Amino acid sequence: METTPTTYGRLRIERQDLAPARWLEKPSAETGESFFTPVSVCAPGFPAYARILHPAELAGRPVRWDEVASAYDGRTVTGATRWHELIGLGHRFDLDNRDLSRPGVWDHPPKEGPTPAALAHAMIPVLARHTRTPDRCWFGLWAGYGQYDWTGVPVFETPGREEILLAGRLSDAASPAEAGEADPDCPWPDELPDLWWPEDRAWCVGGDTDLFSTYVGGSESCIAELLATPGLEAHRAEQTDPLD
């Protein structure tokens, strides 16, 4: 385990004032205290939400969920579809310790965790068009990622997680992954932040170490543009949809 860094990618680690994150800590009727719906990893109160699916892989190339669905009796992918159900399993725990690949369709399941870097690069220009403060953004990184010793770094709490507050430009949101992108053999590429939001709170991006998806809350126009963005397999989500 490495010592605590002074920056995370090009994002500054906030060690003093956690006030910009307090709005995410407040219990609400929408989130309660549980970790079951999009607003528990994102934030409640936005006019619209999107779910961005992390792709599966086949021989190193990304595979969309709708491509996988076509190989399983033509199943349909929606904003509430869960990966284990898509591939015919009864429970998410059935994914553990089993070779469930489908030859010629997928050989690795979607990446669990915060937003994959390739998706982040597609999301960033869209999100930048829907905030007045793209150069003043905040990020939350789960303190449980094991590559660094975060002892002594203050955290804020979201349902089920303790998060480290980071600050920086939206354009640098994917910077923690650059070492891994430059060196495919990098043993511990840094995870991207789980949470992203601009100072004006025009939208909020939420992911988690246990999820196959990234969720975004924002205006109707922001969500509509994300749904139409090439390189993203995105669906409209409801605040009460099950997480996956």
HULIN-V359983 format. One line per field, one symbol per residue. burial: I if it has 9 or more other C-alpha atoms within 8 Angstrom, else O. A space follows every 50 residues. Layout:
# HULIN-V359983
burial = ???
This chain:
# HULIN-V359983
burial = OOOOOOOIIIIIIIOOOIOOIIOOIOOOOOIOOOIOIIIIIIIIOIOIII IIIIIIIIOOOOIIIOIIIIOIOOOOIOIIOOIIIIIOIOOOOIIOOOOO IOOOIIIOIIIIIIIIIOIIIIIIIIIIOIIOIIOIIIIIIIIOOOOIIO OOOOIIIIIOOIIIIIIIIIIIIIIIIIIIOOOOOOOOIIIIIIIIIIIO OIIIIIIIOOIIIIIIIIIOOIIOIIIOOOOIIIIIIIIOIOIO
